[in-house]
């Protein structure tokens, strides 16, 4: 199935650009209740996978064994902005492991936060691996290796037991077979393994973040770990990205009734406390289309949680401004998402 129109960008009242994609929403039973484009579209999860990768760490007992607090558990799930409190938490995790930044397999990366970037420049300092938006995830993976007695060297490689553990967890949560026709693997931007899965299976997997009581019988033992991750994100939403960012503000506004995670190239998945979950892929990878499409889809289905009014006000229609600060257009829902229910 072809991608469907999701969002359009206007200028001076005229449509200048259009963004198409695929999206699917499932209920607490995993049944499809809405779809745009192809619900079986296979796409790489990229950083959208981070809460599941963190689940492998927490469920193993590694987070408790090394005394990770809730802010550090939340950082494992995040694509943080490289602000000082993010960097400090990543460094704290490594210190608890008896390791340093050089053991992180992710490369140095300038902070996503403009203020943090400017502070580095002013200090004449170079970005480190701790500034990488994935440093929390990598510190968690090192904790898993330490806890299990596996070598820390090469923990990011596909054949390392850490990546094998994540692979097995994803397979158990989705029921998909690694290496099967609906399963692909590649190297993510930070060096670890990322998986490409059908969107509908991504949504079904994410619904457990909202309703761990719906875990398959064989996985009920990980329910406490799911609940710990959920509580950590609710307590420390800034760790998943940063103030003013979509992931952070969604959790903050709804008190965790809506927990979502963006990924590179226009990917997104979220869980709702109702048991519903969604997964979305913007076909051209443009990030600007993602929050607009997600908010419009949930609103159309009547699934925007209480407290989401501020999220809707900011992202339902996003102004396009010029360098003078003048509003010259907008990013708005289009196609079926642009039709008032």
C-alpha positions as MATLAB code, in Angstrom:
seq = 'XXXXXXXXXXXXXXXXXXXXXXXXXXXXXXXXXXXXXXXXXXXXXXXXXXXXXXXXXXXXXXXXXXXXXXXXXXXXXXXXXXXXXXXXXXXXXXXXXXXXXXXXXXXXXXXXXXXXXXXXXXXXXXXXXXXXXXXXXXXXXXXXXXXXXXXXXXXXXXXXXXXXXXXXXXXXXXXXXXXXXXXXXXXXXXXXXXXXXXXXXXXXXXXXXXXXXXXXXXXXXXXXXXXXXXXXXXXXXXXXXXXXXXXXXXXXXXXXXXXXXXXXXXXXXXXXXXXXXXXXXXXXXXXXXXXXXXXXXXXXXXXXXXXXXXXXXXXXXXXXXXXXXXXXXXXXXXXXXXXXX';
ca = [
       0.000    0.000    0.000;
       1.180    3.508   -0.816;
       1.848    6.057    1.940;
      -1.061    8.340    2.670;
      -1.109   12.138    2.922;
      -0.652   13.161    6.572;
       0.549   16.772    6.745;
       0.913   19.769    4.477;
       2.966   22.940    4.807;
       1.524   26.223    3.604;
       3.012   29.588    2.745;
       0.869   32.619    2.049;
      -2.223   30.440    1.952;
      -0.788   28.087   -0.671;
       0.354   24.524   -0.102;
       4.144   24.443   -0.499;
       4.986   20.902    0.668;
       3.240   17.664    1.559;
       4.322   14.816    3.839;
       2.917   11.324    3.430;
       3.360    8.275    5.598;
       1.919    5.266    7.375;
       0.266    5.018   10.779;
      -1.636    2.468   12.825;
      -3.494    2.483   16.139;
      -4.286   -0.673   18.108;
      -6.502   -1.227   21.149;
      -5.576   -2.971   24.400;
      -6.144   -6.343   22.723;
      -3.772   -5.437   19.890;
      -6.600   -5.122   17.362;
      -6.229   -2.471   14.655;
      -8.736    0.336   15.221;
      -7.364    2.805   12.665;
      -4.779    2.842    9.892;
      -3.392    5.289    7.368;
      -1.333    3.966    4.485;
       0.020    0.493    5.199;
      -0.197   -0.745    8.823;
       2.227   -3.535    7.889;
       4.836   -1.132    6.522;
       8.262   -2.321    7.687;
      10.540    0.427    8.959;
      13.596    0.789   11.189;
      12.648    1.833   14.699;
      15.843    3.808   15.344;
      15.605    5.575   18.736;
      11.947    4.639   19.098;
      13.330    1.283   20.273;
      15.066    2.795   23.326;
      12.386    2.019   25.957;
      12.504   -1.636   24.858;
      16.307   -1.677   24.953;
      16.099   -0.165   28.438;
      13.594   -2.848   29.422;
      16.200   -5.520   28.691;
      18.516   -3.781   31.181;
      15.963   -3.185   33.944;
      14.370   -6.642   33.655;
      17.800   -8.271   34.037;
      18.271   -6.661   37.448;
      21.252   -4.622   36.252;
      19.696   -1.232   37.036;
      19.061   -2.266   40.642;
      22.401   -4.020   40.996;
      24.296   -0.819   40.179;
      21.967    1.534   42.021;
      20.597    3.441   39.038;
      17.984    5.946   40.206;
      14.809    6.804   38.314;
      16.402    9.714   36.442;
      19.084    7.350   35.140;
      16.516    4.729   34.147;
      14.627    7.448   32.242;
      17.864    8.559   30.562;
      18.337    5.023   29.200;
      15.045    5.498   27.318;
      15.917    8.932   26.023;
      17.432   10.797   23.116;
      18.652   13.517   25.400;
      19.638   17.035   24.360;
      23.129   17.001   25.872;
      22.253   19.485   28.596;
      24.463   19.521   31.720;
      22.025   17.436   33.781;
      21.862   14.804   31.005;
      25.645   14.597   30.769;
      25.971   14.418   34.561;
      23.531   11.516   34.773;
      25.305    9.568   32.038;
      28.615   10.131   33.811;
      27.058    9.001   37.102;
      25.896    5.743   35.515;
      29.371    5.007   34.194;
      30.958    5.822   37.558;
      28.663    3.296   39.234;
      29.960    0.718   36.759;
      33.597    1.619   37.353;
      33.866    2.715   33.722;
      34.507    5.957   31.874;
      33.273    7.700   28.729;
      35.870    5.925   26.580;
      33.950    2.667   27.090;
      30.886    4.147   25.348;
      30.649    2.862   21.775;
      28.666    5.901   20.630;
      30.808    8.636   19.121;
      31.107   12.241   20.304;
      28.147   14.371   19.244;
      27.379   18.085   19.677;
      24.475   18.653   22.091;
      21.050   19.068   20.510;
      20.403   21.885   22.989;
      21.494   25.239   21.481;
      22.367   26.547   24.950;
      24.506   23.509   25.732;
      26.277   23.816   22.356;
      26.972   27.484   22.954;
      28.326   26.758   26.420;
      30.783   24.229   24.986;
      31.966   26.710   22.378;
      32.372   29.441   24.986;
      34.383   27.067   27.166;
      36.544   26.029   24.225;
      35.569   22.402   24.853;
      34.803   19.691   22.338;
      31.683   17.498   22.533;
      32.287   14.166   24.215;
      30.618   10.779   24.026;
      28.607   11.782   27.072;
      26.953   14.493   24.960;
      25.760   11.890   22.463;
      21.979   11.685   22.694;
      22.286    7.900   23.128;
      24.815    7.909   25.991;
      22.195    6.854   28.535;
      21.167    3.886   26.423;
      24.793    2.840   25.960;
      25.540    3.180   29.688;
      22.581    0.890   30.329;
      23.905   -1.683   27.892;
      27.285   -1.586   29.618;
      25.464   -2.208   32.909;
      23.764   -5.258   31.392;
      27.141   -6.615   30.261;
      28.710   -6.013   33.675;
      25.762   -7.552   35.512;
      25.779  -10.704   33.414;
      29.538  -11.074   33.507;
      29.856  -10.534   29.768;
      32.777   -8.605   28.266;
      32.155   -4.890   27.946;
      34.275   -4.741   24.805;
      32.185   -4.924   21.679;
      28.868   -4.725   23.547;
      27.403   -2.845   20.584;
      28.116   -5.558   18.008;
      25.273   -7.753   16.700;
      26.820  -10.984   17.986;
      27.455   -9.703   21.522;
      25.202  -11.176   24.266;
      23.856   -7.689   25.083;
      22.470   -7.238   21.579;
      21.301  -10.839   21.529;
      19.336  -10.191   24.724;
      17.643   -7.146   23.200;
      16.913   -9.101   20.024;
      15.295  -11.903   21.999;
      13.175   -9.486   24.021;
      11.880   -7.781   20.870;
      11.081  -11.199   19.399;
       9.240  -12.235   22.579;
       7.234   -8.997   22.699;
       6.205   -9.123   19.042;
       6.082  -12.836   18.307;
       8.207  -12.200   15.234;
      11.089  -14.448   14.262;
      14.522  -12.809   13.958;
      15.641  -13.130   10.363;
      12.077  -13.751    9.183;
      10.432  -11.913    6.268;
       9.087   -9.129    8.539;
      12.374   -8.633   10.418;
      15.403   -6.657    9.269;
      18.522   -5.506   11.087;
      21.099   -2.784   10.498;
      23.468   -0.519   12.423;
      21.919    2.527   14.075;
      23.482    5.985   14.107;
      25.062    5.338   17.518;
      26.590    1.996   16.502;
      24.242   -0.575   18.077;
      21.753   -2.838   16.323;
      18.413   -1.444   15.183;
      15.493   -3.467   13.898;
      12.963   -2.868   11.129;
       9.531   -4.259   11.980;
       5.939   -3.876   10.731;
       4.334   -0.788   12.242;
       1.391   -2.766   13.601;
       3.774   -4.982   15.575;
       5.591   -1.918   16.888;
       2.263   -0.532   18.138;
       1.365   -3.858   19.744;
       4.738   -3.974   21.468;
       4.419   -0.413   22.767;
       0.976   -0.946   24.239;
       2.630   -2.875   27.063;
       4.232    0.380   28.284;
       0.744    1.648   29.044;
      -0.720   -1.655   30.176;
       1.925   -4.079   31.466;
      -0.966   -6.278   32.642;
      -1.457   -7.158   28.960;
       1.969   -8.778   28.631;
       1.905  -12.342   27.252;
       1.892  -15.027   29.974;
       5.505  -15.932   29.203;
       6.563  -12.310   29.872;
       4.599  -11.418   32.993;
       7.876  -11.545   34.932;
       9.017   -8.340   33.190;
       5.887   -6.397   34.249;
       7.621   -4.844   37.300;
      10.429   -3.637   35.029;
       7.907   -2.113   32.600;
       6.218   -0.342   35.495;
       9.539    0.967   36.778;
      10.379    2.422   33.373;
       6.940    4.027   33.107;
       7.222    5.554   36.586;
      10.762    6.790   35.883;
       9.639    8.572   32.710;
       6.679   10.156   34.497;
       8.920   11.351   37.321;
      11.700   12.626   35.017;
      10.201   13.474   31.597;
      13.062   15.854   30.756;
      15.414   12.871   30.591;
      13.702   11.406   27.535;
      14.577   14.512   25.491;
      14.438   17.986   27.064;
      12.209   20.896   27.970;
       9.964   22.015   25.125;
      10.483   18.812   23.136;
       7.558   16.649   22.013;
       8.437   13.478   23.945;
       9.036   15.369   27.171;
       6.025   17.669   26.988;
       3.586   14.844   26.136;
       4.536   12.934   29.298;
       4.641   16.077   31.426;
       1.238   17.349   30.275;
      -0.615   14.058   30.667;
       1.128   12.719   33.763;
       2.159    9.617   31.841;
      -1.259    8.835   30.359;
       0.557    9.239   27.022;
       4.160    8.044   26.744;
       5.841    8.192   23.347;
       9.275    8.023   21.794;
      10.495    9.591   18.568;
      13.065    7.992   16.318;
      15.187    9.285   13.463;
      13.697    9.490    9.974;
      10.174   10.340   11.101;
       9.414    7.308   13.296;
       7.228    7.424   16.390;
       5.443    5.058   18.743;
       3.397    5.694   21.862;
       1.357    3.984   24.545;
      -1.784    5.336   26.180;
      -3.117    4.464   29.603;
      -6.309    3.216   27.915;
      -4.262    0.358   26.464;
      -4.237    1.880   22.974;
      -0.949    2.378   21.171;
       0.173    3.854   17.881;
       3.104    3.663   15.510;
       3.875    6.097   12.704;
       6.419    6.581    9.936;
       6.715    9.790    7.914;
       7.757    8.517    4.494;
      10.255   11.282    3.714;
      11.708   11.236    7.237;
      10.821   14.875    7.963;
      10.523   15.432   11.695;
       8.328   18.532   11.394;
       5.402   16.420   10.182;
       5.498   13.902   13.025;
       3.944   15.711   16.021;
       1.277   17.322   13.865;
       0.223   13.958   12.432;
       0.272   12.209   15.808;
      -1.835   14.848   17.567;
      -4.348   14.957   14.705;
      -4.668   11.163   14.616;
      -5.284   10.835   18.359;
      -7.732   13.721   18.332;
      -9.662   12.236   15.424;
     -10.019    8.970   17.340;
     -10.990   10.713   20.586;
      -7.878    9.348   22.285;
      -6.152   12.544   23.411;
      -5.746   12.009   27.174;
      -6.806   14.564   29.791;
      -4.120   17.195   30.118;
      -3.157   17.056   26.451;
      -4.729   20.444   25.709;
      -1.347   22.200   25.855;
       0.173   19.595   23.541;
      -2.664   20.061   21.062;
      -2.389   23.855   21.234;
       1.298   23.716   20.359;
       1.413   20.916   17.783;
      -1.974   20.572   16.125;
      -1.052   23.415   13.756;
       2.504   24.743   13.904;
       3.219   28.266   12.589;
       5.847   28.709    9.882;
       7.875   31.851   10.564;
      10.516   33.784    8.677;
      13.727   35.309   10.020;
      11.771   38.429   11.055;
       9.565   36.346   13.311;
       6.555   36.857   11.065;
       4.059   34.011   10.613;
       4.001   33.208    6.898;
       2.306   29.809    6.867;
       1.611   26.712    8.913;
       2.228   22.994    9.236;
      -1.208   21.396    9.442;
      -2.988   18.025    9.257;
      -3.995   17.033    5.746;
      -5.829   14.284    3.906;
      -8.099   12.323    6.226;
      -6.342   13.860    9.227;
      -7.292   17.318    7.999;
     -11.018   16.550    7.873;
     -12.948   17.588   10.957;
     -14.632   14.475   12.415;
];
